[in-house]
Amino acid sequence: MDEDFTGFLNDFGPAFDKRYVPPSSIERYRGKLPDQLLSYWAEHGWCGYANGLFWTVDPQEYDPVLEAWIGDTPFMEQDAYHLIARSAFGELYFWGEKTGDSLGIFAPGSYCIPRKSRFVGEKMDFGMRLFFGALSRKANDFAGMFTPALAKLGRLKHDEMYGFVPALALGGTSTLANLQKVKAVEHLVLLAQLAPLDVITSPPP
């Protein structure tokens, strides 16, 4: 195992709620997603880490989420994307077939910050290693709410997330009292329908 994924496991492990990835799924994404990710799937499956703070997912299962959020945006004209991971609160990690780690969306806030990856083409596998190696718990823990949410609501299953009810786009507040366990795919699709995606671009240097 490479040192980047080993570091990720040391920080986020152990894995739980592991789902076996069938060879058909691996072949479906052969040539679309880096071989490095496919090898992680084969060895570790799709599963939760850090007690459910972070999840690797079946991109096909999350196609409705991808379509809801970026299906009608210029992003889909620039590249073919696949959702490869998410956080407990709806931080969505998209991987572009040509652009790699170039798009993330925070669904509860309906915003994204596009970025340019230097690790494309023949460097895709290394880019995938760095993706996992650079992940942090803090970046996935919205407002430090994960530990209290876990204590109050219990550990998530692979098809669940913590969602604000009512949603922030409907005037809900981002407090522990308003968090509930919700079905991940359904809730993420709903959030996409409540507010337009705000694309935040970095100011020029």
Secondary structure as UniProt FT lines:
FT   HELIX           3..12
FT   STRAND          16..19
FT   HELIX           23..28
FT   TURN            31..32
FT   HELIX           35..44
FT   STRAND          46..49
FT   HELIX           50..52
FT   STRAND          54..56
FT   TURN            59..62
FT   HELIX           63..70
FT   TURN            71..72
FT   HELIX           75..78
FT   STRAND          81..87
FT   TURN            88..89
FT   STRAND          91..96
FT   TURN            97..99
FT   STRAND          100..106
FT   HELIX           107..109
FT   STRAND          111..112
FT   HELIX           121..123
FT   HELIX           124..134
FT   HELIX           137..140
FT   HELIX           142..144
FT   HELIX           146..153
FT   TURN            158..159
FT   STRAND          160..164
FT   HELIX           168..170
FT   HELIX           176..178
FT   STRAND          179..183
FT   HELIX           184..194
FT   STRAND          198..199
//
